[in-house]
Amino acid sequence: MKKLLFILFIVPVFATAQVNWMTMDEALAAQKKEPRKILLKSYTEWCPNCKWMDKYAFSKSELAEFINDNYYPVAFNAEGTESITYQGTTYSNPDKRRNDRSPHQFAEKLRIFEYPTLVFFDENGQFISTVPGKLDSKKLEIYVTMLVDDSYKSINTGKKWSDYQKDFEYKLQG
């Protein structure tokens, strides 16, 4: 009994925050109740870089908590069968039965051709931008903070982007 009590009180101390992934339809519905940007993580089951990001970037406790607090985080299998209704159109993957690696229609609409790819949407569900490729936790922090506070709107040249990255103060790497 003492061991059980010890485990119940000690385990939460070591528990870390995780990103609370949802579907795109759930995120769009949640936006209607409480406006918040959407961070969509597109992945495939076979993608090693997607698994790497889950393990080494999205698993950072402070980063996961920031994402949960500031975004509706969406995990989207770009070769999956989920039905998504976006801006009045329903997207699916009708070719999945014939081809296991068939791209989802929503991935094609968003022009996702590399995995992983992050896709950002504003508080009204309008597309902002994609960020293709594997990101470590530091690069991920730059993007999620830049998009949430709208500072991305003033970064319109390569020099401004370079300066922003150079001057960025990391706060979520604990």
C-alpha positions as CSV (number, residue, x, y, z in Angstrom):
1,M,0.0,0.0,0.0
2,K,2.8,2.4,0.8
3,K,4.4,1.7,-2.5
4,L,1.2,2.5,-4.3
5,L,0.8,5.8,-2.5
6,F,4.4,6.7,-3.2
7,I,3.9,6.0,-6.9
8,L,0.7,8.0,-7.0
9,F,2.4,11.1,-5.5
10,I,5.8,10.9,-7.2
11,V,4.8,10.0,-10.8
12,P,3.0,13.3,-11.5
13,V,6.2,15.1,-10.6
14,F,7.9,13.5,-13.5
15,A,5.0,13.7,-15.9
16,T,5.6,16.1,-18.8
17,A,3.2,18.1,-20.9
18,Q,2.3,16.6,-24.2
19,V,0.7,18.3,-27.2
20,N,-3.0,17.6,-27.2
21,W,-3.5,16.7,-30.8
22,M,-7.0,16.9,-32.4
23,T,-8.5,16.6,-35.8
24,M,-8.9,19.5,-38.2
25,D,-12.7,19.4,-37.9
26,E,-12.4,19.5,-34.1
27,A,-10.0,22.5,-34.3
28,L,-12.3,24.4,-36.7
29,A,-15.3,23.8,-34.4
30,A,-13.3,24.9,-31.4
31,Q,-12.3,28.1,-33.2
32,K,-16.0,29.1,-33.4
33,K,-16.2,29.0,-29.6
34,E,-12.8,30.4,-28.8
35,P,-10.8,32.0,-31.6
36,R,-7.2,30.7,-31.7
37,K,-4.7,29.9,-34.5
38,I,-4.4,26.3,-35.7
39,L,-1.0,24.5,-36.0
40,L,-1.4,21.5,-38.3
41,K,1.3,18.9,-38.2
42,S,1.1,16.8,-41.4
43,Y,2.8,13.4,-41.2
44,T,2.8,9.9,-42.7
45,E,3.1,6.6,-40.9
46,W,6.4,5.8,-42.7
47,C,8.1,9.2,-42.2
48,P,11.2,8.9,-40.0
49,N,11.5,12.8,-39.7
50,C,7.9,13.0,-38.5
51,K,8.7,10.5,-35.7
52,W,11.9,12.3,-34.9
53,M,10.0,15.6,-34.5
54,D,7.5,13.9,-32.2
55,K,10.3,12.5,-30.1
56,Y,12.7,15.5,-30.0
57,A,10.7,18.7,-30.7
58,F,7.0,18.2,-29.8
59,S,7.9,16.3,-26.7
60,K,9.6,19.3,-25.0
61,S,7.3,20.0,-22.1
62,E,7.4,23.8,-22.2
63,L,7.0,23.8,-26.0
64,A,4.1,21.4,-25.8
65,E,2.4,23.5,-23.1
66,F,2.9,26.7,-25.2
67,I,1.4,25.0,-28.2
68,N,-1.6,23.7,-26.2
69,D,-2.2,27.2,-24.7
70,N,-1.9,29.2,-27.9
71,Y,-3.0,27.0,-30.8
72,Y,-5.4,24.3,-31.6
73,P,-2.9,21.6,-32.5
74,V,-3.9,19.3,-35.3
75,A,-2.2,16.0,-36.2
76,F,-3.0,15.2,-39.9
77,N,-2.0,12.0,-41.6
78,A,-1.4,13.2,-45.2
79,E,-2.1,9.7,-46.5
80,G,-4.9,8.9,-44.1
81,T,-8.6,8.4,-44.6
82,E,-10.0,11.1,-42.3
83,S,-12.8,13.2,-43.8
84,I,-12.2,17.0,-43.4
85,T,-14.6,19.8,-44.1
86,Y,-12.8,23.0,-44.8
87,Q,-14.4,26.2,-46.2
88,G,-17.4,24.3,-47.4
89,T,-15.6,21.5,-49.2
90,T,-15.2,18.0,-47.8
91,Y,-11.8,16.4,-48.5
92,S,-11.0,12.7,-48.2
93,N,-8.7,10.1,-49.7
94,P,-10.8,8.1,-52.1
95,D,-7.7,6.4,-53.7
96,K,-6.4,4.9,-50.5
97,R,-7.9,1.5,-51.2
98,R,-6.0,1.2,-54.5
99,N,-2.8,2.9,-53.3
100,D,-1.7,2.8,-49.6
101,R,0.5,5.9,-50.1
102,S,-2.2,7.9,-51.9
103,P,-2.1,11.6,-50.8
104,H,-5.2,12.9,-49.0
105,Q,-7.1,15.6,-51.0
106,F,-6.6,18.1,-48.1
107,A,-2.8,17.6,-48.3
108,E,-3.0,18.3,-52.1
109,K,-5.1,21.4,-51.5
110,L,-2.5,22.7,-49.0
111,R,0.3,21.7,-51.4
112,I,2.0,19.4,-48.8
113,F,4.6,17.4,-50.7
114,E,7.2,16.9,-48.0
115,Y,6.9,15.3,-44.6
116,P,6.7,16.6,-42.0
117,T,5.1,19.9,-42.9
118,L,3.6,22.4,-40.5
119,V,0.7,24.4,-41.7
120,F,-0.5,27.5,-39.8
121,F,-4.1,28.9,-40.0
122,D,-5.3,32.2,-38.4
123,E,-8.1,32.5,-35.8
124,N,-10.7,32.3,-38.6
125,G,-9.3,29.1,-40.2
126,Q,-7.7,31.0,-43.0
127,F,-4.4,29.6,-44.4
128,I,-1.3,31.5,-43.3
129,S,1.7,29.5,-44.4
130,T,3.4,26.1,-44.6
131,V,6.8,25.2,-43.1
132,P,8.1,22.0,-44.7
133,G,10.8,19.7,-43.3
134,K,12.2,18.4,-40.1
135,L,12.5,21.1,-37.3
136,D,14.4,20.7,-34.1
137,S,12.8,22.2,-30.9
138,K,14.6,25.5,-31.3
139,K,13.4,26.1,-34.9
140,L,9.9,24.9,-33.8
141,E,9.9,27.5,-31.0
142,I,10.8,30.3,-33.4
143,Y,7.9,29.5,-35.7
144,V,5.3,28.9,-33.1
145,T,6.1,32.1,-31.2
146,M,6.5,34.2,-34.4
147,L,3.1,33.0,-35.7
148,V,1.2,33.3,-32.4
149,D,2.1,36.9,-31.7
150,D,1.7,38.0,-35.4
151,S,5.4,39.2,-35.7
152,Y,5.5,37.1,-38.9
153,K,3.5,39.9,-40.6
154,S,6.4,42.3,-40.4
155,I,9.0,39.8,-41.6
156,N,8.9,40.3,-45.4
157,T,12.6,40.2,-46.5
158,G,15.4,37.7,-46.1
159,K,17.3,40.2,-43.9
160,K,14.4,40.7,-41.5
161,W,14.0,36.9,-41.2
162,S,17.7,36.5,-40.6
163,D,17.7,39.3,-38.0
164,Y,14.6,37.8,-36.3
165,Q,16.3,34.4,-35.9
166,K,19.6,36.0,-34.8
167,D,17.9,38.1,-32.1
168,F,15.4,35.5,-31.0
169,E,15.4,34.7,-27.2
170,Y,14.5,31.1,-26.5
171,K,12.2,30.6,-23.5
172,L,10.7,27.2,-24.1
173,Q,13.7,24.9,-24.2
174,G,13.8,24.1,-20.4
